[in-house]
Structures are given as C-alpha cells and as structure tokens.
Amino acid sequence: MYNRQFPDYNNCLVNLANSILKKFGAKTTAQTLPLADKYLSGNYKNVVIFLLDALGTSIMEKHLDADGFFRSHFAGSFNSVYPPTTVAATTSLMSGLYPNEHAWLGWDIYYPQLNKTVTVFRNTDQLSEKEGAKPSAKDSSDNPLWTIDSLNKPLPVADFKVGNKFTPYKSIVDKINDAGGKAYFSMPFLPPYPKDLEAIFSRIKKLCDEDGQKFIYSYWNEPDTTMHKTGTTSDATHEMITSLEKRIQELTSTLSDTLFIITADHGHMDSKNLCILDYPEIMNCLKQVPSIESRTLNLFVKDECRKNFPSLFKKNFGDVFLLLTKEEVLEQNVFGPGKNHSGLTGMIGDFIAFSISNTSIFNTHYQAQVEKGNHAGLTPEEISIPLIAIEC
C-alpha cells in the first residue's frame, strides 16, 4: 500500500498568502499560516517571498547539508495545494485562493465555454500525438524510441488569454497595492520581465534598497525544469540546487532590514511513466484524452461506459491510482474548502484519477519517455514543502 496525502488546507500555500495579506493590511479570505506569522510579526522594511519551483522538503533534504544555508534556516514544513503542481499552486500563492476558488487546476484545463482543453500558461491546444505516429527506432534493449516529431504542434487556442477571461483573479500584489501598501513582482513572466536569475536578483536588491515598507514576490522555474529532464537524484539536479543555495546566500548577504522567505510550490518525485494510448479499452470509453496533469487525470467518460468505467479503470490502474467520481471530489473538497468557482463543476469530468504511487499516465509516448521526474499526485513528497526564513 502506498502512502497518500491530501493537503492540510489550514496549513498550506493559501494560508501563507493570507499571512502576507494580513501583514500588509489587505483583506484576507482564509486563515493565516502560524509558521510564517511568527516571522512576519517583526517590523521589517522588506518582506520577500522567493518561490523555487519544486524545491519540496524531501528534495532539499536529498541534496543539501543539514548545516548548510537553506537547512540551517529551515523553519518547518507545510503543504502545497491539490494538485501539487505549478499552475494550481503558484496561482494559490499569488491569489490567496484555493484551487476550487480560482479554478486554475493544472497544466491542461478543460474550458466548457470553448469545449477545449487549454495548456493555460501557454494559451495553446493541449499537446497531442499525431494520428498513426510510430516510434522512430529502438534502443539497445529493444524498447521503442519516440521523438518530438511524433507530436502535433500546439497552436494558439484563442486570440485572448483564455485563463484570464474565464478564470480571472486579483493577485496579492494588486490587493496590497489597492489597500495602500507597496508590493512588487520579480519574475520573468510579469513586468518588467527580468529575463534570468541575475536580473531577478538585481530587481529584488534595487527594490529592497528603496525607502518604505514593501512586499516582493519572486519566482524561478528551477529546480523543477532540471528534475523533469533528469530526475530528483541526478548530478544535474544536485548541481542546480547547490548553485541556487549559494547564489541566494550571496544575494541575502547584501540585504538589510529584510525578511527573506524561500518556499516551493510543490515537491517532486521520480516517475514510472505510462501512455494512455496504450490502453485502448480505456481510450474507447473517453470522450477526450485526460486533462489537468499526468498524475491527476480529469476523465470525461462516454454515457454508455460510465457504469462500468470504475471497474475497468481499477483493472488497469487500481493499484497505482485512486479513482473518485466528480461528486466525491467536490464533496471531499479535494481542491480546497472555499466557495467553488462558478465554472468549476463544468471543468471537472465524470471521474478524476489520483496517482497514489510513482506511476504517471501521459497522453503521448514522447512525454512518457522523456519525463524522468514528475509531480501533481497524492504522495507526501509532492505535497510537503519547506518554509525557509532568513532574517537579513
């Protein structure tokens, strides 16, 4: 039996966001995070949250010395949200809302307004495999090898940002500014678009040196990107994490009167990958390929298959995935205890399958071949994230 863990929604990223909102006099929508509140009670000129993508507690412990910079400032662990993945988790931290409230559920989101699944951060069609695609060769062990040429090119799904139109939210930066405080972003995707880690650091340093109390929210996409490609224990991952630790230590040594909090959006695990296309009896029951994530499968099932689908799914994946109906997902507040977004029910399929193991199910053979590390499932290593507090 595998360990499984839904988030503690009173001890998660949403609560951290609400601690920040309370600190800067903005309206809160959920409980605050006591782990952070004890540091935020100090009268610092600057409060910085720096989110390192996928630096879960278990990842930090695998790679960093107990007496090193990060772990010597480790305040404790708390939880991501569900699913523990970048789209859902960073949106929760940026908004102070639970996933069921903001409805940014994962990498690929079904929008009933368009009857399409959208890769929401990129505003493109969901990645898919070309009809009739075949592996290009075989490796030395006679396993098929797939190339990127087996994939359809994702096209823009609309001439507007689908997520912003149908699932809009106000960021905690905007909420603080609206309440009369000062708050800023420092990340590649928002103005002034610092393009690399050095530019992000420079912006943080410049803002911290300016007069006045302020909040800064910053994000960097590592070590997630490296772990997807190479796994959680590779030399490349180790080098990335130790380099980030060193560079952030150097940055914080130049700051004063600053509370610098490092956290993550989720953890990461080494993945055993399958492709849904290799299971025709499952595919024959689906109206479309799964959405959300490869470890959280949003399943729209044909009417004539709905009654027998649970037993069919269990026969194929019952030991490694937990299958719940839409009604069970909503009743159990899997995506959060807040008020459901008005469009949430239509975005969720008839069933959702949750990985309770190291198994992930991708929609294409190429992704299943190249993704060494993964996240968005129900294991503790994906849910548990650190709070690292540096008082500069």
C-alpha positions in Angstrom: 0.0 0.0 0.0 1.4 3.4 -1.0 1.3 6.4 1.3 -1.2 9.0 0.2 -1.7 12.6 1.4 -4.3 15.2 0.6 -3.2 18.7 1.7 -4.0 20.2 5.1 -5.9 23.2 3.8 -5.3 25.1 7.1 -1.5 24.7 6.7 -0.8 25.4 3.1 0.3 28.0 0.5 -3.1 29.7 0.7 -2.5 30.4 4.3 0.9 31.8 3.6 -0.6 34.2 1.1 -3.1 35.3 3.6 -0.4 35.8 6.2 1.2 38.3 3.7 -2.2 40.0 3.0 -2.8 40.4 6.8 0.7 41.7 7.3 0.2 44.5 4.7 -3.3 45.4 5.7 -5.2 43.8 2.9 -8.4 41.8 3.2 -7.9 38.1 3.9 -10.0 35.2 2.7 -8.6 32.3 4.7 -6.7 31.5 7.8 -3.1 32.7 8.1 -0.1 30.4 8.5 1.3 30.4 12.1 4.6 29.1 10.8 5.0 32.3 8.8 3.2 34.7 11.2 5.9 34.4 13.9 8.4 35.8 11.4 6.1 38.3 9.9 5.3 39.8 13.3 8.7 41.6 13.0 8.8 45.2 11.7 10.9 44.6 8.6 11.2 47.2 5.9 11.1 44.5 3.2 9.4 41.1 3.0 10.4 38.9 0.1 8.9 35.6 -0.8 11.1 33.7 -3.3 9.5 30.6 -4.7 11.8 27.9 -6.1 9.8 25.6 -8.3 9.6 22.1 -6.9 12.1 22.5 -4.1 10.0 20.3 -1.8 11.1 19.4 1.7 12.3 15.9 0.5 14.3 17.4 -2.4 16.0 19.8 -0.1 16.9 17.0 2.3 18.3 14.8 -0.5 20.7 17.4 -1.7 21.6 20.0 1.0 23.7 19.7 4.1 21.9 20.0 7.4 24.2 22.8 8.5 24.1 24.5 5.1 22.4 27.8 4.4 18.9 26.7 3.5 18.5 23.9 6.0 20.0 25.9 8.9 17.3 28.5 8.2 14.6 25.8 7.8 11.6 26.9 9.9 9.4 23.9 9.1 7.3 22.1 6.5 3.8 22.9 5.4 1.7 21.9 2.4 1.1 22.7 -1.2 -2.4 22.6 -2.6 -4.1 19.9 -4.7 -2.9 19.2 -7.3 0.7 20.0 -6.1 1.7 21.5 -9.5 2.9 24.8 -10.7 -0.3 26.2 -12.2 -2.6 25.4 -9.3 0.0 26.1 -6.5 1.5 29.3 -7.8 -1.9 30.7 -8.5 -3.0 29.9 -5.0 0.0 31.7 -3.6 -0.4 34.6 -6.0 -4.1 35.0 -5.3 -4.6 33.8 -1.7 -7.4 31.5 -3.0 -7.8 27.7 -3.0 -7.8 25.9 -6.4 -11.5 25.3 -6.2 -11.9 29.1 -5.9 -9.6 30.2 -8.7 -10.1 27.1 -10.9 -6.5 27.1 -12.3 -6.4 23.4 -11.7 -3.3 22.2 -13.7 -1.2 22.4 -16.8 -4.1 21.5 -19.1 -7.5 22.8 -18.2 -10.8 22.0 -19.8 -12.9 25.1 -20.5 -16.5 24.3 -21.3 -17.0 27.7 -22.8 -14.8 26.7 -25.7 -15.3 22.9 -25.4 -11.5 22.7 -25.5 -8.6 21.7 -23.2 -6.1 24.6 -23.0 -2.5 24.5 -21.9 -3.3 27.5 -19.8 0.1 29.1 -19.2 0.9 28.9 -22.9 -2.7 29.6 -24.2 -2.3 26.7 -26.7 -4.0 23.5 -27.5 -3.2 20.5 -25.3 -0.2 18.6 -26.5 -1.2 15.6 -28.6 0.3 12.8 -30.6 0.0 12.7 -34.4 -2.5 10.1 -35.6 -0.7 6.9 -36.6 2.6 8.1 -35.1 5.2 5.4 -34.7 8.5 5.2 -32.8 11.5 6.2 -34.8 13.8 3.4 -33.7 14.5 1.0 -30.8 17.2 1.2 -28.1 19.7 -1.4 -27.2 17.1 -3.2 -25.0 14.6 -3.3 -27.9 12.4 -0.5 -26.3 10.7 1.9 -28.8 12.2 5.4 -29.1 9.9 8.3 -29.7 10.9 11.7 -31.0 9.3 15.1 -30.8 8.3 14.7 -34.4 5.6 12.3 -33.2 3.7 15.3 -31.7 1.3 17.7 -33.2 2.5 21.3 -33.0 0.3 23.1 -30.3 -1.5 26.1 -31.8 -2.8 29.2 -30.1 -6.3 28.4 -28.8 -7.7 31.9 -28.9 -6.8 35.5 -29.7 -7.3 36.3 -26.0 -5.9 34.8 -22.8 -8.3 32.0 -22.0 -7.4 31.7 -18.3 -7.6 35.4 -17.7 -11.0 35.7 -19.4 -12.8 32.7 -17.9 -11.0 32.3 -14.6 -9.7 35.8 -13.6 -8.4 36.6 -10.2 -6.7 39.5 -8.4 -3.1 38.9 -7.2 -1.9 39.5 -3.7 0.4 42.2 -5.1 -2.6 44.1 -6.5 -4.6 43.5 -3.3 -1.8 45.0 -1.2 -1.3 48.0 -3.5 -5.1 48.6 -3.5 -5.0 48.6 0.3 -2.4 51.4 0.2 0.7 49.3 0.6 3.6 48.7 -1.7 4.1 45.4 -3.5 6.0 44.2 -6.5 6.7 41.2 -8.7 10.1 40.0 -9.7 9.8 37.1 -12.2 10.2 36.5 -15.9 6.5 36.5 -16.8 5.4 39.8 -15.4 6.6 43.4 -15.9 9.4 44.5 -16.1 10.1 40.8 -17.2 13.6 40.1 -15.7 14.8 37.5 -18.1 17.1 35.4 -15.9 18.1 34.8 -12.3 20.6 37.6 -12.2 18.1 40.1 -13.4 15.6 38.8 -10.8 18.1 39.3 -8.1 19.0 42.7 -9.3 15.4 43.8 -9.2 15.0 42.4 -5.7 18.1 44.2 -4.5 17.1 47.5 -6.1 13.6 47.4 -4.6 14.9 46.5 -1.1 17.3 49.4 -1.2 14.4 51.8 -1.8 12.6 53.6 1.0 9.4 52.4 2.5 8.0 49.1 3.7 7.2 46.7 0.9 6.4 43.2 -0.3 8.2 41.4 -3.2 7.0 38.2 -4.7 9.6 36.3 -6.8 9.6 33.1 -8.8 12.2 30.9 -10.6 11.5 27.7 -12.5 14.3 25.7 -11.1 15.0 23.0 -9.9 11.7 21.8 -11.5 12.9 22.1 -15.1 16.1 20.1 -14.4 14.3 17.4 -12.4 11.7 16.8 -15.1 14.5 16.1 -17.5 16.9 14.2 -15.3 15.1 13.1 -12.1 15.4 14.0 -8.5 18.8 12.5 -7.7 20.8 13.3 -10.8 24.1 15.1 -10.8 22.5 17.9 -12.8 19.8 18.3 -10.1 22.3 18.4 -7.3 24.4 21.0 -9.1 21.3 23.1 -9.8 20.1 23.0 -6.2 23.5 23.7 -4.6 24.1 26.5 -7.0 20.7 28.1 -6.1 21.5 27.8 -2.4 24.9 29.6 -3.0 23.5 32.3 -5.2 20.6 33.1 -2.8 23.0 33.2 0.1 25.1 35.7 -1.7 22.0 37.9 -2.5 20.7 37.9 1.1 24.1 38.9 2.4 23.7 42.2 0.5 20.2 42.9 2.0 19.3 44.6 5.3 16.1 45.0 7.3 14.6 42.2 5.2 12.7 39.0 5.9 13.5 36.7 3.0 11.3 33.6 2.8 12.1 30.8 0.5 9.5 28.2 -0.3 8.2 25.9 -3.1 5.0 25.4 -5.0 5.3 21.6 -4.7 7.7 18.7 -4.3 8.9 16.3 -6.9 9.4 12.5 -7.4 11.0 10.0 -9.8 8.3 8.8 -12.1 7.4 5.5 -13.8 5.6 6.5 -16.9 2.8 5.0 -19.0 0.9 6.3 -22.1 -2.9 6.3 -22.1 -2.8 5.5 -25.8 -1.5 2.0 -25.0 -4.8 1.2 -23.2 -7.4 1.1 -26.0 -10.2 -0.2 -23.7 -9.8 2.9 -21.6 -9.5 5.2 -24.5 -12.6 3.8 -26.1 -14.5 4.9 -23.0 -13.2 8.5 -23.1 -14.7 11.5 -24.9 -11.3 13.1 -25.0 -7.8 12.5 -23.6 -7.3 13.2 -19.9 -6.6 16.8 -18.8 -5.2 18.6 -15.7 -1.9 16.6 -15.2 -0.3 13.2 -15.8 -0.7 12.4 -12.1 -4.2 13.8 -11.8 -6.3 12.6 -14.7 -9.5 14.5 -15.5 -11.7 12.0 -17.2 -14.8 12.7 -19.4 -16.5 9.3 -20.0 -19.0 8.4 -22.6 -22.5 7.9 -21.3 -22.7 4.2 -22.3 -19.4 3.5 -20.5 -20.0 5.4 -17.2 -21.4 2.5 -15.2 -18.6 0.0 -16.0 -15.8 2.5 -16.1 -14.7 2.3 -12.4 -14.2 -1.5 -12.6 -12.4 -1.2 -16.0 -10.1 1.6 -14.6 -9.4 -0.4 -11.5 -8.5 -3.5 -13.5 -5.8 -1.4 -15.4 -4.6 1.1 -12.8 -6.3 0.2 -9.5 -3.1 -0.4 -7.5 -1.5 2.9 -8.5 -4.3 5.4 -9.0 -7.3 6.3 -6.8 -10.5 6.9 -8.8 -13.2 9.3 -7.5 -16.4 10.5 -9.1 -16.9 14.2 -9.7 -19.4 14.2 -6.9 -16.9 12.6 -4.5 -14.2 15.1 -5.5 -16.5 18.1 -4.8 -17.9 16.6 -1.5 -14.5 15.9 -0.2 -13.1 19.4 -1.0 -10.2 17.9 -2.8 -9.4 21.2 -4.5 -10.0 23.2 -1.4 -12.6 24.2 1.2 -13.5 27.6 -0.2 -16.6 28.6 -2.3 -16.3 26.8 -5.6 -15.6 28.9 -8.7 -18.8 29.3 -10.7 -17.3 27.3 -13.6 -15.6 24.6 -11.6 -18.3 21.9 -12.0 -18.2 22.1 -15.8 -14.4 22.0 -15.8 -14.3 18.6 -14.0 -15.0 15.4 -15.8 -17.1 12.4 -14.6 -14.1 11.0 -12.7 -10.7 12.1 -11.5 -7.9 9.7 -11.0 -5.2 10.5 -8.5 -1.8 8.9 -8.5 -1.0 7.3 -5.2 2.3 5.8 -6.4 5.2 6.6 -8.6 3.2 6.0 -11.8 2.2 8.8 -14.1 0.0 8.5 -17.2 0.8 10.8 -20.1 -1.2 11.4 -23.3 1.8 11.0 -25.6 4.6 8.4 -25.8 7.2 11.1 -26.2 6.3 12.7 -22.9 6.2 9.4 -21.2 9.7 8.7 -22.5 11.4 11.9 -21.6 9.8 12.9 -18.2 12.1 11.5 -15.6 10.7 13.4 -12.6 7.2 14.5 -12.0 4.6 15.8 -9.5 0.9 16.5 -9.1 0.0 13.3 -7.3 -1.0 12.2 -3.8 2.3 11.2 -2.3 3.8 13.1 0.7 6.9 14.0 -1.2 4.9 16.0 -3.7 2.7 17.7 -1.0 5.3 18.7 1.6 7.2 22.0 1.1 9.6 24.0 3.2 9.5 27.4 4.7 13.0 28.8 4.9 13.2 32.1 6.8 16.2 34.3 6.6 16.3 37.5 8.7 18.7 39.8 6.9 
